[in-house]
Amino acid sequence: MDERQEHAHREAELWAEFESALSRVPEDQMNDPGILGGAWTVKEMLHHVTGWMRECSEHLEAMAAGTFAAPEETDEITDARNAAFAEEARTMDIAQVRAALDAARDEVLRRWAELPEVDDEAIEWFVGETYEHYEEHLPDLDLASGV
């Protein structure tokens, strides 16, 4: 198995864990605050994951085109993006959030598969915004489901 396939396989494994944990959260609790230090709802956290996968897809597309320039990353920039993702989620119902999450995952997997070359930067973005991110939020889903 090559490196691309290894990471795609790991993404699928962690996605299955993420989906399993999400399935244990009652739908009527998706809008209850209490995760991530009490600041976010499950719905907002899911859209946060969506937003970062979308950003990753854009970066992978630019890498494939040879136009990628590493974005400036500071805590303030990250916090502003996270706040924007949460705010956007507040205008959506859970079905819309879930559809956006699934579409973002499909897109990032497609962009990953289409990369002509997988280098360290592509791996860092893909891993960080897919399966490491799912794993990071598994405890939040467990908390929301009462596990």
C-alpha positions in Angstrom: 0.0 0.0 0.0 1.5 3.4 -1.0 1.4 6.4 1.3 -1.7 7.9 -0.4 -3.6 4.7 0.2 -2.4 4.4 3.7 -3.7 7.8 4.6 -7.0 7.2 2.8 -7.4 4.0 4.7 -6.7 5.7 8.0 -9.2 8.4 7.1 -11.9 5.8 6.4 -11.2 4.1 9.7 -11.4 7.3 11.8 -14.5 8.4 9.8 -16.2 5.2 10.7 -15.4 5.9 14.4 -16.6 9.5 14.0 -19.8 8.4 12.4 -20.4 5.8 15.1 -19.9 8.4 17.8 -22.1 10.9 16.0 -24.9 8.3 15.7 -25.1 8.1 19.5 -25.9 11.8 19.8 -29.7 12.2 20.0 -30.8 14.6 17.2 -32.7 16.8 19.8 -29.3 17.5 21.4 -27.5 18.6 18.3 -28.2 22.3 19.2 -27.4 22.0 22.9 -24.3 23.9 24.0 -21.8 22.1 26.0 -18.9 20.8 23.9 -15.5 22.4 23.4 -15.5 24.1 26.7 -19.2 24.7 26.6 -18.9 27.2 23.7 -20.2 25.1 20.8 -23.1 22.8 19.9 -22.6 19.5 18.1 -24.0 21.1 15.0 -21.4 23.9 15.2 -18.6 21.5 15.8 -19.6 19.4 12.8 -19.7 22.5 10.6 -16.3 23.5 11.9 -15.0 20.1 10.7 -16.7 20.8 7.4 -15.1 24.2 7.0 -11.6 22.9 7.6 -12.1 20.0 5.1 -13.3 22.5 2.6 -10.2 24.6 3.1 -8.1 21.5 2.8 -9.8 20.7 -0.5 -8.9 24.2 -1.8 -5.3 23.7 -0.8 -5.1 20.2 -2.4 -6.6 21.7 -5.6 -4.0 24.4 -5.6 -1.2 21.9 -5.0 -2.4 19.9 -7.9 -2.3 23.0 -10.1 1.1 24.0 -8.8 -0.3 27.3 -7.4 -0.3 26.5 -3.6 1.0 29.1 -1.3 1.0 28.2 2.4 -1.5 30.4 4.2 -0.6 32.6 7.1 -1.6 30.8 10.2 -1.9 32.5 13.6 -4.2 31.7 16.6 -6.2 34.9 15.7 -6.8 33.7 12.1 -7.7 30.2 13.2 -10.1 31.6 15.9 -11.7 33.9 13.4 -12.3 31.0 10.9 -13.7 28.8 13.7 -16.0 31.6 14.8 -17.2 32.0 11.2 -17.9 28.3 10.8 -19.9 28.3 14.0 -21.9 31.4 13.0 -22.7 29.9 9.6 -23.9 26.7 11.3 -26.4 28.6 13.4 -28.3 29.5 10.2 -28.5 25.9 9.1 -30.6 22.9 10.3 -28.9 19.6 11.2 -29.8 18.1 7.8 -28.0 20.9 6.0 -25.0 20.7 8.3 -24.8 16.9 7.8 -25.2 17.2 4.0 -22.4 19.8 3.9 -20.1 17.6 6.0 -20.7 14.6 3.7 -20.1 16.8 0.6 -16.9 18.2 2.1 -15.6 14.8 2.9 -16.4 13.5 -0.7 -14.6 16.6 -2.1 -11.5 16.3 0.1 -11.2 12.5 -0.7 -11.6 13.3 -4.4 -8.9 16.0 -4.3 -6.6 13.7 -2.4 -7.0 10.9 -4.9 -6.4 13.3 -7.8 -3.2 14.8 -6.5 -0.5 14.1 -9.1 2.1 13.9 -6.3 1.7 13.4 -2.5 4.3 15.4 -0.7 4.8 16.2 3.0 2.7 19.4 2.8 -0.2 17.6 1.1 0.0 14.9 3.8 0.1 17.4 6.6 -3.1 19.2 5.3 -5.0 16.0 4.5 -4.2 14.2 7.8 -4.7 17.3 9.9 -8.0 18.3 8.4 -9.5 14.8 8.1 -8.7 11.9 10.4 -6.7 13.7 13.0 -9.5 16.3 13.2 -12.1 13.5 13.5 -10.1 11.9 16.3 -9.7 15.3 18.0 -13.5 15.7 18.2 -14.5 12.1 19.2 -14.4 13.0 22.9 -16.8 15.9 22.1 -19.3 13.5 20.5 -18.9 11.1 23.4 -19.6 13.9 25.8 -22.7 15.0 23.9 -24.0 11.4 23.8 -23.4 10.8 27.5 -20.8 8.0 26.9 
